[in-house]
Amino acid sequence: MRAMRGLWRWRGNPLRRTTDLVEAWAALAALVLILVAAPLIGAAVGATAQDALQRTVREQRHARHEVVATVVRRLDHHRLDPDPETATARDARSHVLANWRGPDGTARHGAVLTGLEQPRPGKHFTVWTDAHGRLVPRPLDSVTATTHAVLAGFGSTAAVAGLVEGGRRLLVWRLVRRRYARLDRAWEKAGPDWGRTGTGA
């Protein structure tokens, strides 16, 4: 609206300078780009990210398998920071030696992190493996993928809006510098005679 008012104010105004008109048109163009182009770009980026992430979700669900592991014994895990107030959720998990069988029937044995509060020998818990029974991270879930895609869309919208506004401000800054330079040149011409009686007569 400010851009529209600026254009209307300079319409047919004898005091209007070319730079005033350029500044008003730049403000209007920036407004249109921020309100129309930025959301469209954000939506396109979000949709592309959603497609890619959902494809990753499907691939990981197909390639990763949840299997049951059995605790053999708890491993000694000395934390660098024994203070419970500064311990992270990862520190609270137990390091155990466990047995599990992969989806292909391969017997596996190794150190695993588990969320069991009392990881006694013989207790069962679930781990994620690949097709050969090697440990892998939990697959990405659909809700998390959608959340990341939405954040990517909003981030892209904000980035485009910021770039457009930054470009507009840079243009205005350059226009103002040109105005001051012209004013300085005009003042240099008129300055020596300013205030003298009969000047310009």
C-alpha positions in Angstrom: 0.0 0.0 0.0 2.8 2.4 0.8 4.2 1.7 -2.7 0.8 2.5 -4.3 0.5 5.7 -2.3 4.1 6.6 -3.3 3.3 6.1 -7.0 0.1 8.1 -6.7 1.8 10.9 -4.8 4.4 11.4 -7.6 1.9 11.1 -10.4 2.1 14.4 -12.3 3.9 16.2 -9.5 6.2 18.9 -10.8 8.7 18.2 -8.0 8.9 14.6 -8.9 12.4 13.4 -9.8 13.2 10.3 -11.8 14.7 8.7 -8.8 11.5 9.2 -6.8 9.5 7.3 -9.5 12.1 4.5 -9.7 12.0 4.2 -5.9 8.2 4.0 -5.9 8.2 1.4 -8.7 10.9 -0.6 -6.9 8.8 -0.7 -3.7 5.7 -1.8 -5.6 7.7 -4.6 -7.4 9.2 -5.7 -4.1 5.8 -5.9 -2.5 4.4 -8.0 -5.4 7.4 -10.3 -5.3 7.2 -10.8 -1.5 3.4 -11.4 -1.5 3.3 -13.6 -4.7 6.6 -14.9 -5.9 8.1 -15.7 -2.4 5.2 -17.9 -1.3 5.1 -19.7 -4.7 8.8 -20.4 -4.5 8.4 -21.6 -0.9 5.5 -23.9 -1.9 7.6 -25.3 -4.8 10.6 -25.9 -2.6 8.4 -27.5 0.1 6.7 -29.8 -2.4 10.0 -30.9 -3.9 11.4 -31.5 -0.4 8.3 -33.5 0.5 8.6 -35.7 -2.5 12.3 -36.4 -1.9 11.8 -37.0 1.9 8.8 -39.3 1.4 10.8 -41.2 -1.2 13.5 -41.6 1.5 10.9 -42.7 4.0 9.7 -45.4 1.7 13.3 -46.6 0.8 14.3 -46.7 4.4 11.2 -48.6 5.4 11.9 -51.1 2.7 15.6 -51.4 3.5 15.6 -51.3 7.4 14.1 -53.9 9.6 13.1 -53.9 13.3 14.5 -57.0 15.1 14.6 -58.2 18.6 18.0 -58.2 20.4 18.8 -59.9 23.7 21.1 -58.4 26.3 24.2 -60.5 27.1 25.7 -58.1 29.6 26.0 -54.5 30.4 29.2 -52.7 29.3 31.1 -50.3 31.5 30.5 -46.9 30.1 32.3 -44.1 32.0 30.9 -40.7 31.1 33.2 -37.7 31.0 30.6 -35.7 32.9 29.1 -37.6 35.8 26.8 -34.7 36.8 23.2 -35.8 36.2 22.0 -32.2 35.6 24.3 -31.9 32.6 23.8 -35.4 31.3 22.1 -35.7 27.9 19.4 -38.2 26.9 22.0 -40.1 25.0 24.1 -40.4 28.2 21.1 -41.9 30.0 21.0 -44.8 27.6 22.8 -48.0 28.4 25.6 -49.6 26.5 25.2 -53.3 26.3 26.6 -56.3 24.6 23.7 -58.0 22.7 22.8 -60.8 20.4 20.3 -60.5 17.5 19.4 -62.2 14.3 19.2 -60.3 11.0 16.3 -60.6 8.6 18.3 -63.0 6.5 18.9 -65.3 9.5 22.5 -64.1 10.2 23.4 -64.2 13.9 24.9 -61.0 15.0 26.7 -59.9 18.2 27.9 -56.5 19.3 27.8 -53.4 21.4 24.4 -51.6 21.3 22.8 -48.6 22.9 19.5 -49.4 24.5 16.9 -47.4 26.4 16.3 -50.2 28.9 16.4 -48.8 32.5 17.6 -52.1 33.9 19.5 -53.9 31.1 19.9 -57.3 32.8 21.1 -60.3 30.8 18.3 -62.0 28.9 16.2 -58.8 28.5 14.8 -58.1 25.1 14.7 -54.8 23.2 14.4 -53.8 19.5 17.1 -52.6 17.2 17.0 -51.6 13.5 19.2 -53.4 11.0 19.7 -53.6 7.3 18.9 -56.8 5.3 22.2 -58.4 6.5 21.6 -57.7 10.2 24.0 -54.7 10.5 22.8 -52.0 12.9 21.4 -48.9 11.2 19.6 -45.8 12.6 15.8 -45.8 12.9 14.2 -45.0 9.6 12.8 -41.6 9.0 9.1 -41.4 9.7 6.5 -39.7 7.5 5.5 -37.0 10.1 9.1 -35.9 10.6 9.7 -35.9 6.8 6.6 -33.6 6.4 7.8 -31.3 9.2 11.2 -30.9 7.5 9.5 -30.2 4.1 7.3 -27.5 5.7 10.2 -25.9 7.4 12.1 -26.0 4.1 9.2 -24.2 2.4 8.9 -21.6 5.1 12.7 -21.1 5.1 12.7 -20.6 1.3 9.8 -18.1 1.4 11.6 -16.1 4.1 14.9 -16.2 2.2 13.4 -15.0 -1.0 11.5 -12.2 0.8 14.7 -11.2 2.5 16.7 -11.1 -0.8 14.0 -9.0 -2.5 13.8 -6.6 0.4 17.6 -6.4 0.6 17.7 -5.7 -3.2 15.1 -3.0 -2.8 17.0 -1.4 0.1 20.3 -1.5 -1.9 18.6 0.2 -4.8 17.1 2.9 -2.6 20.5 3.5 -0.9 22.1 4.0 -4.3 19.3 6.3 -5.4 19.7 8.4 -2.2 23.5 8.6 -2.8 22.8 9.9 -6.4 20.4 12.5 -5.1 22.9 13.7 -2.5 25.6 13.8 -5.2 23.4 15.9 -7.5 22.5 18.2 -4.6 26.1 18.7 -3.8 26.9 19.6 -7.4 24.0 22.0 -7.5 25.1 23.6 -4.2 28.6 24.0 -5.5 27.2 26.0 -8.4 24.8 28.1 -6.4 26.7 28.2 -3.1 29.3 31.0 -3.8 26.5 33.5 -4.7 24.1 32.4 -2.0 22.6 35.3 -0.1 24.3 38.1 -2.1 22.3 41.1 -3.1 21.4 41.1 -6.8 22.5 37.5 -7.4 21.0 36.1 -10.5 19.6 39.5 -11.6 
